[in-house]
């Protein structure tokens, strides 16, 4: 089923077990705000030729990026101001234009005195915003003037990767090379020099003669000059590939492309957690205004506010007013997906590399998920039961690649609050690839703002084919599916839509939208999980005469408390 959950996951911290989210946006903001702020210093604007000088840097954070958006006059412009220090000289850099374009620029003559460059900066900031730089933390927007955005960028460490052309022991159909994304330079000694970016895994290039190369990885700390050795990964190869898949930048890019997201159109500055929160708040206001049937002028003003926060490229086209509710919903979903992506990217960025022996980056990513993944033996009874469940309710063309037992940090403690419930089933839950890491770290979340045919809860299915439509696949046709133990308890049955539900009716524990088909119950089997009997469908779907007039083609099981489910298995599939 589609995941009716919070589309961003963060560290739970001291959240009480029994607390249930009453408002999706409030919870989204809390989760986003719990993510630690990234460090780093401001980077010299890449459009300035000084950025290519090694000793060029922003002086004392004297850098800003401004935005001016107005749907009425079709304005969506940016203005960058920076004080750049190169050796003993200082410059004031300005660049401006339409969002998504290079625009125009001006670089001052080199100043020998810092005070002169700062004066240029302060004057330009005042002219463009009607604010004083010293009061930027209490910035106030003025009509017809620019608003202030953040402009932060992380500067990584210089690393080196030795590529050997020696014979390689078999590691499957490809070899992974540890690199650091950023600016690359390849010298004649086959050493890749990288200057910035987070750690990722990419395919290793073929060596001379068509043979695969393997890589001796070393990382040099630019502070003390010592070489640090990256330890071998402790995970088995399929688990390594899984972790790489769910946190890789390639996956994020595929997700953005699938959602028709052009980050060149959202590239005024990096969408950080603050912007995501403010963007969600702006969309809330738009939705409220639409419900109240506000005037076009009001909608135009609110649209202007949203575009000021979440800038997009428009060139010379008119900036549209955000009015249809379906557009608002789509934009909400996009922001939630971006929040998921940011959280998974944060997993990569959290690792500390200050020890002499550095853990393998995939080990670091795995540790930061705070989730244990243990591959099931293909010959085990539970594996065979899952395989039968998949083949009975899914497509015959599906290939089951691997199954992992999932043990999320402290999820067992939360789930124990429902030990008194006997009616338990193993049910499917599908979701987009960008959300997998977030779900593993923080669990399935209720996302009330998107609603659903059975209200605001977490949705599951007894037929794989029902959940499959929500699984996003890679270009290699790889997808991920969850199997969850759901404490259903006393079921309240419906056969027509009821999107107003936010909890199970009094005396009931869940709502089941009975479908016209259901797996043959006579074939059901059971497995024992933590001493509890959990029913697992094994039969093929059969028509349900009793529910032949149901509005639902396949059954949907919905819970309204996050604590009523526990992720038990993760399946990697090839479509």
WOQUIWO-V526572 format. One record per residue. N is the residue number from 1. RES is the residue in three letters. NEAR is the number of other C-alpha atoms within 8 Angstrom. Layout:
# WOQUIWO-V526572
n	res	near
N	RES	NEAR
N	RES	NEAR
This chain:
# WOQUIWO-V526572
n	res	near
1	UNK	15
2	UNK	10
3	UNK	12
4	UNK	15
5	UNK	11
6	UNK	13
7	UNK	13
8	UNK	14
9	UNK	14
10	UNK	12
11	UNK	9
12	UNK	7
13	UNK	4
14	UNK	4
15	UNK	6
16	UNK	5
17	UNK	6
18	UNK	6
19	UNK	6
20	UNK	6
21	UNK	7
22	UNK	4
23	UNK	8
24	UNK	12
25	UNK	9
26	UNK	7
27	UNK	10
28	UNK	12
29	UNK	9
30	UNK	8
31	UNK	13
32	UNK	15
33	UNK	9
34	UNK	8
35	UNK	10
36	UNK	5
37	UNK	4
38	UNK	5
39	UNK	5
40	UNK	8
41	UNK	9
42	UNK	12
43	UNK	10
44	UNK	12
45	UNK	6
46	UNK	7
47	UNK	6
48	UNK	8
49	UNK	7
50	UNK	8
51	UNK	12
52	UNK	7
53	UNK	8
54	UNK	5
55	UNK	7
56	UNK	13
57	UNK	11
58	UNK	14
59	UNK	8
60	UNK	4
61	UNK	7
62	UNK	10
63	UNK	11
64	UNK	11
65	UNK	14
66	UNK	11
67	UNK	14
68	UNK	13
69	UNK	12
70	UNK	10
71	UNK	14
72	UNK	6
73	UNK	5
74	UNK	10
75	UNK	11
76	UNK	16
77	UNK	11
78	UNK	13
79	UNK	11
80	UNK	12
81	UNK	14
82	UNK	13
83	UNK	15
84	UNK	13
85	UNK	13
86	UNK	11
87	UNK	6
88	UNK	6
89	UNK	11
90	UNK	14
91	UNK	13
92	UNK	14
93	UNK	14
94	UNK	11
95	UNK	11
96	UNK	12
97	UNK	11
98	UNK	14
99	UNK	15
100	UNK	13
101	UNK	8
102	UNK	8
103	UNK	8
104	UNK	7
105	UNK	8
106	UNK	7
107	UNK	8
108	UNK	7
109	UNK	5
110	UNK	7
111	UNK	10
112	UNK	7
113	UNK	8
114	UNK	9
115	UNK	6
116	UNK	8
117	UNK	13
118	UNK	11
119	UNK	8
120	UNK	9
121	UNK	13
122	UNK	10
123	UNK	8
124	UNK	9
125	UNK	13
126	UNK	11
127	UNK	7
128	UNK	8
129	UNK	12
130	UNK	9
131	UNK	10
132	UNK	9
133	UNK	8
134	UNK	5
135	UNK	8
136	UNK	8
137	UNK	5
138	UNK	5
139	UNK	8
140	UNK	6
141	UNK	8
142	UNK	9
143	UNK	4
144	UNK	5
145	UNK	10
146	UNK	11
147	UNK	12
148	UNK	10
149	UNK	9
150	UNK	7
151	UNK	10
152	UNK	10
153	UNK	8
154	UNK	12
155	UNK	10
156	UNK	8
157	UNK	10
158	UNK	12
159	UNK	13
160	UNK	12
161	UNK	14
162	UNK	11
163	UNK	10
164	UNK	8
165	UNK	10
166	UNK	6
167	UNK	5
168	UNK	7
169	UNK	4
170	UNK	4
171	UNK	6
172	UNK	5
173	UNK	4
174	UNK	8
175	UNK	11
176	UNK	8
177	UNK	10
178	UNK	11
179	UNK	10
180	UNK	11
181	UNK	11
182	UNK	8
183	UNK	7
184	UNK	9
185	UNK	7
186	UNK	8
187	UNK	7
188	UNK	5
189	UNK	4
190	UNK	8
191	UNK	11
192	UNK	12
193	UNK	11
194	UNK	15
195	UNK	12
196	UNK	13
197	UNK	10
198	UNK	9
199	UNK	11
200	UNK	13
201	UNK	10
202	UNK	8
203	UNK	8
204	UNK	12
205	UNK	6
206	UNK	8
207	UNK	9
208	UNK	6
209	UNK	4
210	UNK	6
211	UNK	8
212	UNK	12
213	UNK	15
214	UNK	12
215	UNK	11
216	UNK	8
217	UNK	10
218	UNK	12
219	UNK	12
220	UNK	12
221	UNK	12
222	UNK	8
223	UNK	4
224	UNK	5
225	UNK	7
226	UNK	7
227	UNK	9
228	UNK	12
229	UNK	10
230	UNK	11
231	UNK	8
232	UNK	6
233	UNK	10
234	UNK	5
235	UNK	7
236	UNK	6
237	UNK	6
238	UNK	7
239	UNK	10
240	UNK	11
241	UNK	8
242	UNK	8
243	UNK	11
244	UNK	11
245	UNK	8
246	UNK	11
247	UNK	15
248	UNK	10
249	UNK	8
250	UNK	6
251	UNK	13
252	UNK	11
253	UNK	8
254	UNK	9
255	UNK	10
256	UNK	10
257	UNK	9
258	UNK	7
259	UNK	7
260	UNK	6
261	UNK	7
262	UNK	8
263	UNK	6
264	UNK	8
265	UNK	12
266	UNK	12
267	UNK	11
268	UNK	11
269	UNK	10
270	UNK	7
271	UNK	8
272	UNK	7
273	UNK	10
274	UNK	9
275	UNK	10
276	UNK	12
277	UNK	11
278	UNK	9
279	UNK	12
280	UNK	11
281	UNK	9
282	UNK	11
283	UNK	12
284	UNK	8
285	UNK	9
286	UNK	14
287	UNK	10
288	UNK	8
289	UNK	11
290	UNK	12
291	UNK	7
292	UNK	6
293	UNK	6
294	UNK	9
295	UNK	6
296	UNK	6
297	UNK	6
298	UNK	9
299	UNK	15
300	UNK	12
301	UNK	9
302	UNK	11
303	UNK	12
304	UNK	12
305	UNK	10
306	UNK	11
307	UNK	11
308	UNK	11
309	UNK	9
310	UNK	10
311	UNK	13
312	UNK	13
313	UNK	12
314	UNK	12
315	UNK	8
316	UNK	4
317	UNK	6
318	UNK	7
319	UNK	10
320	UNK	5
321	UNK	9
322	UNK	10
323	UNK	9
324	UNK	7
325	UNK	8
326	UNK	6
327	UNK	9
328	UNK	13
329	UNK	9
330	UNK	8
331	UNK	9
332	UNK	10
333	UNK	9
334	UNK	9
335	UNK	11
336	UNK	11
337	UNK	12
338	UNK	8
339	UNK	13
340	UNK	14
341	UNK	11
342	UNK	9
343	UNK	13
344	UNK	12
345	UNK	10
346	UNK	8
347	UNK	12
348	UNK	13
349	UNK	8
350	UNK	7
351	UNK	9
352	UNK	4
353	UNK	5
354	UNK	5
355	UNK	6
356	UNK	7
357	UNK	8
358	UNK	11
359	UNK	10
360	UNK	10
361	UNK	9
362	UNK	10
363	UNK	11
364	UNK	11
365	UNK	13
366	UNK	10
367	UNK	8
368	UNK	10
369	UNK	10
370	UNK	10
371	UNK	12
372	UNK	9
373	UNK	9
374	UNK	7
375	UNK	9
376	UNK	10
377	UNK	6
378	UNK	6
379	UNK	6
380	UNK	8
381	UNK	6
382	UNK	7
383	UNK	12
384	UNK	10
385	UNK	10
386	UNK	8
387	UNK	9
388	UNK	9
389	UNK	12
390	UNK	9
391	UNK	10
392	UNK	10
393	UNK	14
394	UNK	10
395	UNK	7
396	UNK	5
397	UNK	5
398	UNK	10
399	UNK	7
400	UNK	10
401	UNK	8
402	UNK	10
403	UNK	12
404	UNK	11
405	UNK	12
406	UNK	12
407	UNK	11
408	UNK	13
409	UNK	9
410	UNK	6
411	UNK	9
412	UNK	10
413	UNK	7
414	UNK	10
415	UNK	12
416	UNK	7
417	UNK	8
418	UNK	9
419	UNK	7
420	UNK	5
421	UNK	9
422	UNK	9
423	UNK	9
424	UNK	13
425	UNK	12
426	UNK	13
427	UNK	13
428	UNK	15
429	UNK	15
430	UNK	15
431	UNK	14
432	UNK	10
433	UNK	13
434	UNK	15
435	UNK	13
436	UNK	11
437	UNK	11
438	UNK	16
439	UNK	11
440	UNK	11
441	UNK	15
442	UNK	11
443	UNK	10
444	UNK	10
445	UNK	13
446	UNK	16
447	UNK	13
448	UNK	12
449	UNK	8
450	UNK	9
451	UNK	12
452	UNK	8
453	UNK	7
454	UNK	14
455	UNK	12
456	UNK	18
457	UNK	17
458	UNK	15
459	UNK	13
460	UNK	13
461	UNK	15
462	UNK	15
463	UNK	15
464	UNK	11
465	UNK	9
466	UNK	10
467	UNK	15
468	UNK	10
469	UNK	8
470	UNK	10
471	UNK	13
472	UNK	9
473	UNK	11
474	UNK	9
475	UNK	5
476	UNK	5
477	UNK	8
478	UNK	11
479	UNK	13
480	UNK	15
481	UNK	14
482	UNK	12
483	UNK	13
484	UNK	14
485	UNK	13
486	UNK	11
487	UNK	12
488	UNK	13
489	UNK	11
490	UNK	9
491	UNK	10
492	UNK	11
493	UNK	8
494	UNK	9
495	UNK	12
496	UNK	8
497	UNK	8
498	UNK	8
499	UNK	10
500	UNK	7
501	UNK	9
502	UNK	8
503	UNK	10
504	UNK	12
505	UNK	7
506	UNK	4
507	UNK	5
508	UNK	11
509	UNK	12
510	UNK	15
511	UNK	14
512	UNK	12
513	UNK	13
514	UNK	13
515	UNK	16
516	UNK	15
517	UNK	11
518	UNK	15
519	UNK	13
520	UNK	12
521	UNK	8
522	UNK	5
523	UNK	8
524	UNK	11
525	UNK	8
526	UNK	8
527	UNK	9
528	UNK	8
529	UNK	7
530	UNK	4
531	UNK	5
532	UNK	7
533	UNK	10
534	UNK	13
535	UNK	11
536	UNK	13
537	UNK	13
538	UNK	13
539	UNK	13
540	UNK	9
541	UNK	11
542	UNK	8
543	UNK	8
544	UNK	10
545	UNK	6
546	UNK	4
547	UNK	10
548	UNK	9
549	UNK	6
550	UNK	11
551	UNK	8
552	UNK	11
553	UNK	8
554	UNK	12
555	UNK	15
556	UNK	13
557	UNK	12
558	UNK	12
559	UNK	15
560	UNK	12
561	UNK	10
562	UNK	11
563	UNK	11
564	UNK	11
565	UNK	10
566	UNK	11
567	UNK	13
568	UNK	11
569	UNK	11
570	UNK	13
571	UNK	13
572	UNK	12
573	UNK	13
574	UNK	10
575	UNK	8
